[in-house]
Amino acid sequence: MKSLLKGTRLAWNLAFLILLVAASFAYAMFQGGFVSWFLLYSLLPFVVYSVALALYPLKKLRVRRKLNKTEFQAGEPLVCTIEIEQPFPFPFFFGIVEDVLPEKLKNSGSAKIVLFPWWKKRFSFQYSLSNLPRGSHHFETVRFKTGDLFGIIEREGIYSAKNHIVVYPPFFEFQYRPQQLSLEKDAGFARTRYIKDVSIVAGVREYEPGDKLSWIDWKATARHHSIMTKEFEQLNSQQIVCFIDRTKSSSFEELISFTASFSKAVLKNGSKLGIVSVGKTKKVFPISNHEHHWKHILYHLAVADCDGEDEFINQLLEELNKWGQHSSIMIMTSHLHPSLIDKLLAFPKPRHVTIWHVTKAVEKPRRDQELIDKLRRHSITVRTVDAGMFRDAAQRVGSRQ
């Protein structure tokens, strides 16, 4: 419908130009004299140009977009060059070139310019966008608009020029240093590959040399008429599973940035990492420490959106039971909710859970502080991370307040 209206308008404008020339010719014939014929001959070049422009095959322009690179980190500049080539030289008096930006990039800069190509068969322009937002961005089209000097004939072409860029979240380097765990005092996570958690009894077995006196199960010893010791569940401190809460929040970008930084530090340390990201949809990355594993995680963090409502809370306990058997659990959230706390307290091994609460707030709301205190009373570690102070918080990984 839109193209039909444009075609109708162009036809009317051409008819108007023809009538204008006809009127000028009639005036020169009847009036005679130098002025009337000068007016006709002065008008003819502009009318001829306008008619030629109206008939020019604008669809045959070849448009290309060149980017300085296709992968960026949030905040880095993008440099783009738009190249336009004509099938044959035509004297465009002017041309308005606009790169139609993806919705999320429209606030990053302008991609529109007025050029004066004249007889150039090839012409181009370059622009840059700064402060690119995190995400996957698709460039689809370029718009070229031109016209005659009178503004009677206007031509516009929209050209397909597909490009795709990925903007990864900003992250910083820090060293992940899990602290040594005291079996008696529960001081943090162990450096050794496997440790015994004395708070979780998996069963009983016969006494072996080296077992501590405090491990003896006296009731089982009386039943079996031989010394029996408690067998404790083993926790692999080198396996970490991050639960990402994608519930709608104003601090979501800070949450993603901290999660990316934390994930990279864990993998760089040689530990294995798994990701459970829950929003409107759920994305799971199994526990691994391969190089391609980090790339997949980083891409997910680039495109993840805070589109969740109650999905994270509803699925939390099920996922904790699935992943929390032999792994340390890190919950990344920017929103503490009483329902979330209730789910965590229902988990039978809360001491294996650390909550990273990422927030923009300078001061914690009173309700948040009450929830944090409640969690700590149940031996659940809570870390509050303020935006801009990530490095500080990261250096305390594994410690307890």
C-alpha positions in Angstrom: 0.0 0.0 0.0 2.8 2.4 0.9 4.7 1.7 -2.3 1.5 2.2 -4.3 1.0 5.6 -2.7 4.6 6.5 -3.5 4.2 5.5 -7.2 1.0 7.5 -7.5 2.6 10.5 -6.0 5.6 10.2 -8.4 3.2 9.9 -11.4 1.4 13.1 -10.3 4.7 15.0 -9.9 5.8 13.9 -13.3 2.5 15.1 -14.8 3.0 18.4 -13.0 6.4 18.9 -14.5 5.1 18.1 -18.0 2.3 20.6 -17.5 4.8 23.2 -16.3 6.9 22.8 -19.4 3.8 22.9 -21.6 2.6 26.0 -19.9 6.1 27.7 -20.4 6.2 26.7 -24.0 2.7 28.0 -24.6 3.6 31.3 -22.9 6.7 31.6 -25.1 4.8 30.9 -28.3 2.0 33.4 -27.6 4.0 36.1 -25.8 7.2 35.8 -27.8 10.3 37.8 -26.9 13.5 37.1 -25.1 12.2 36.8 -21.6 9.5 34.2 -22.3 11.9 31.9 -24.3 14.7 32.4 -21.7 12.3 31.3 -19.0 11.5 28.1 -21.0 15.1 27.2 -21.8 16.2 27.9 -18.2 13.5 25.6 -16.9 14.2 22.8 -19.3 17.5 21.5 -17.7 15.9 21.2 -14.3 12.8 19.5 -15.7 14.9 17.1 -17.7 17.0 16.3 -14.6 13.8 15.7 -12.5 12.4 13.4 -15.2 15.7 11.5 -15.4 15.8 11.2 -11.6 12.2 9.9 -11.6 13.2 7.2 -14.1 16.5 6.3 -12.5 16.6 2.6 -11.4 17.3 3.4 -7.7 16.8 -0.2 -6.8 20.0 -1.2 -8.6 22.2 0.7 -6.2 24.6 -1.7 -4.4 24.9 -1.0 -0.7 27.5 -2.6 1.7 28.1 -2.2 5.4 31.6 -2.8 6.8 32.2 -3.0 10.6 35.5 -2.7 12.4 34.7 -6.0 14.2 31.8 -8.1 15.1 32.5 -8.8 18.8 32.6 -6.0 21.4 32.6 -5.5 25.1 30.0 -3.1 26.5 31.2 0.4 26.3 33.5 -0.1 23.3 33.0 2.0 20.1 31.7 0.6 16.9 33.0 2.1 13.6 30.9 1.4 10.5 31.4 2.3 6.9 28.5 2.4 4.4 29.5 2.0 0.8 27.1 2.8 -2.1 27.8 1.9 -5.7 25.8 3.0 -8.8 25.2 0.8 -11.8 26.3 3.8 -13.9 27.2 7.4 -12.9 24.3 9.7 -12.3 24.7 13.2 -10.9 22.9 13.1 -7.6 22.7 16.7 -6.2 22.4 15.3 -2.7 21.8 12.0 -0.9 20.6 11.4 2.6 22.0 8.1 3.8 20.7 6.5 7.0 21.8 3.2 8.5 18.7 1.9 10.2 20.0 1.0 13.6 18.6 -1.8 15.9 16.3 -0.5 18.5 18.8 -0.9 21.4 21.5 1.0 19.6 19.5 4.1 18.7 20.7 5.9 21.8 24.4 5.1 21.1 24.8 7.7 18.3 23.6 9.0 14.9 23.9 7.0 11.7 22.5 9.6 9.3 24.3 12.0 7.0 23.8 14.2 3.9 26.2 13.6 1.1 26.8 15.4 -2.3 27.9 12.6 -4.6 27.4 14.4 -8.0 29.0 12.2 -10.7 30.7 9.7 -8.4 29.9 6.1 -9.2 31.0 5.0 -5.7 30.6 7.0 -2.5 30.6 6.2 1.2 30.4 7.6 4.7 31.6 6.5 8.1 30.1 6.8 11.5 30.8 5.5 15.0 28.6 4.4 17.9 29.9 4.7 21.5 28.8 3.0 24.7 27.3 0.0 23.0 24.8 -1.8 25.2 25.1 -5.5 26.0 23.3 -7.8 23.6 23.0 -9.4 20.2 22.3 -6.7 17.6 21.2 -7.3 14.0 21.7 -4.6 11.3 19.2 -5.1 8.5 18.7 -2.2 6.2 20.2 1.1 4.8 18.0 3.9 3.6 19.0 6.2 0.7 16.9 9.3 -0.1 17.5 11.9 -2.9 15.5 14.4 -4.9 15.6 17.3 -7.3 16.3 21.0 -6.6 12.7 21.9 -6.5 11.7 19.2 -4.1 9.1 18.0 -6.6 10.6 14.6 -7.3 11.7 12.6 -4.2 13.1 9.1 -4.5 13.9 6.7 -1.6 15.4 3.2 -1.6 15.7 0.7 1.2 18.4 -1.8 0.8 19.1 -5.0 2.6 22.6 -5.1 4.3 22.7 -7.7 7.0 25.3 -7.6 9.7 25.4 -9.1 13.2 27.4 -8.0 16.3 27.6 -9.3 19.8 28.3 -7.0 22.7 29.5 -8.9 25.8 29.0 -7.6 29.3 31.8 -5.6 30.9 33.9 -7.7 33.2 37.1 -7.2 35.2 40.0 -9.4 36.1 40.3 -10.7 39.7 41.9 -13.8 41.2 39.5 -16.4 42.6 41.0 -17.7 45.9 38.7 -20.1 47.8 39.7 -20.2 51.4 40.8 -23.3 53.4 37.9 -25.0 55.2 38.3 -26.0 58.8 36.3 -29.2 59.4 35.4 -28.2 62.9 34.6 -24.5 62.4 33.4 -24.4 58.8 35.5 -21.4 57.7 34.9 -21.5 54.0 35.7 -23.7 50.9 38.6 -26.1 50.7 41.7 -25.8 48.5 41.9 -29.6 48.3 40.0 -31.5 45.7 37.7 -33.3 48.1 36.7 -32.5 51.7 34.3 -34.1 54.2 31.4 -32.0 55.4 31.0 -33.0 59.0 27.5 -31.5 59.1 26.1 -34.0 56.7 26.1 -37.7 57.6 25.7 -40.1 54.7 25.9 -43.3 56.7 28.0 -45.4 59.0 30.9 -47.8 58.5 33.4 -49.8 60.6 36.2 -47.9 62.4 39.4 -47.3 60.4 42.8 -46.1 61.7 42.9 -42.3 61.5 39.2 -41.8 62.2 38.6 -39.1 64.8 36.9 -39.9 68.2 34.2 -37.3 67.4 33.2 -39.3 64.4 32.2 -42.5 66.3 28.5 -43.3 66.2 27.9 -44.7 69.7 24.3 -45.9 68.9 25.5 -47.8 65.9 28.4 -49.2 67.8 26.1 -50.6 70.5 23.9 -52.2 67.8 26.7 -53.8 65.8 28.9 -54.7 68.9 31.9 -53.1 67.1 33.1 -49.6 66.7 31.3 -47.8 64.0 32.1 -44.3 62.6 30.0 -41.8 60.8 30.6 -41.6 57.0 30.3 -38.0 55.8 29.3 -36.8 52.4 32.1 -35.5 50.2 31.8 -32.0 48.7 33.8 -31.2 45.6 35.0 -27.7 46.2 36.3 -27.5 42.6 32.8 -27.7 41.2 30.7 -24.5 41.4 27.2 -24.0 40.0 26.0 -20.4 39.5 22.2 -19.8 39.7 21.4 -16.6 37.8 18.2 -14.9 38.8 16.8 -13.2 35.7 13.8 -11.6 37.5 13.1 -8.1 36.4 15.3 -5.7 38.3 16.9 -2.2 37.8 20.3 -3.8 38.8 20.3 -6.5 36.2 23.1 -5.1 34.2 25.3 -5.0 37.2 24.3 -8.5 38.1 25.3 -9.8 34.6 28.6 -7.9 34.8 29.5 -9.4 38.2 28.5 -12.9 37.1 30.7 -12.7 34.0 33.6 -11.5 36.1 33.1 -14.2 38.7 32.6 -17.0 36.1 35.9 -16.1 34.3 37.8 -16.0 37.6 36.5 -19.4 38.6 37.4 -21.0 35.3 40.8 -19.3 35.2 41.5 -20.8 38.7 41.0 -24.3 37.2 37.7 -25.0 38.9 34.7 -26.4 37.0 31.7 -24.2 36.5 28.0 -24.9 35.7 25.3 -22.3 35.0 21.6 -22.4 35.7 20.0 -19.2 34.3 16.3 -18.9 35.0 14.0 -16.2 33.6 11.0 -16.6 31.3 13.0 -19.5 29.8 15.7 -21.6 31.5 19.2 -22.1 30.1 21.5 -24.7 31.7 25.3 -25.1 31.1 26.6 -28.4 32.5 29.7 -28.4 34.8 32.9 -28.0 32.8 36.1 -26.0 32.5 36.9 -26.2 28.8 37.7 -23.1 26.8 34.6 -23.3 24.6 32.5 -23.6 27.8 33.5 -20.1 28.8 32.6 -18.8 25.3 29.2 -20.3 25.5 28.6 -18.9 29.0 29.8 -15.4 27.9 27.5 -15.4 24.9 24.5 -16.3 27.1 25.4 -13.5 29.5 25.5 -11.2 26.5 22.0 -12.0 25.3 20.3 -12.8 28.6 17.3 -10.6 29.5 15.6 -9.8 32.8 12.3 -11.2 31.6 11.4 -13.4 34.6 8.5 -13.0 37.0 8.3 -15.9 39.6 10.1 -18.6 37.5 13.4 -18.4 39.5 11.7 -18.8 42.9 9.4 -21.6 41.6 12.2 -23.7 40.2 14.9 -22.9 42.8 14.4 -25.8 45.2 14.2 -28.4 42.3 17.4 -27.1 40.8 19.2 -27.0 44.2 18.4 -30.6 44.8 19.6 -31.5 41.4 22.9 -29.6 41.4 23.7 -29.2 45.1 24.7 -32.8 45.9 28.5 -32.4 45.3 28.9 -28.8 44.2 29.2 -25.4 45.8 26.1 -23.3 44.9 26.4 -19.6 44.1 23.1 -17.7 43.7 23.5 -14.5 41.8 20.5 -12.2 42.4 19.6 -8.5 42.5 16.4 -9.0 44.3 15.9 -10.6 47.7 12.3 -11.8 48.2 10.8 -13.6 51.2 9.7 -16.5 49.0 13.3 -16.9 47.8 14.4 -17.1 51.4 11.8 -19.7 52.3 12.9 -21.9 49.4 16.6 -21.7 50.5 15.7 -22.6 54.1 13.9 -25.7 52.8 17.1 -26.9 51.1 18.7 -29.6 53.4 22.3 -28.4 52.9 22.2 -24.6 53.3 25.9 -24.4 54.2 26.8 -25.2 50.7 25.0 -22.1 49.4 26.4 -18.6 49.0 24.2 -15.7 47.9 25.6 -12.8 45.9 23.2 -9.9 46.2 24.1 -7.3 43.6 22.5 -3.9 44.0 22.8 -0.3 43.1 21.6 0.9 46.4 24.1 2.7 48.6 22.2 1.6 51.7 20.4 -1.7 52.1 16.6 -1.4 52.7 15.7 -2.5 56.1 13.7 -5.4 54.8 16.7 -6.7 52.8 18.9 -6.5 55.9 16.4 -8.4 57.9 16.3 -11.2 55.2 20.1 -11.3 55.1 20.3 -11.6 58.9 17.7 -14.5 58.7 19.8 -16.3 56.1 23.0 -15.9 58.1 21.3 -17.3 61.2 20.8 -20.5 59.2 24.5 -20.6 58.1 23.8 -19.3 54.6 26.5 -16.9 53.4 25.3 -13.7 51.9 27.5 -11.2 50.1 26.1 -7.7 49.2 27.9 -6.3 46.1 27.5 -2.6 45.4 27.8 -1.4 41.8 31.3 -0.1 41.2 32.8 -2.1 44.0 32.9 -5.5 42.3 36.6 -6.0 42.8 36.3 -5.5 46.5 33.6 -8.1 46.8 35.4 -10.6 44.6 38.5 -10.6 46.9 36.3 -12.0 49.7 35.1 -15.0 47.6 34.9 -18.0 49.9 35.0 -16.0 53.2 32.2 -15.6 55.6 30.9 -12.6 57.4 
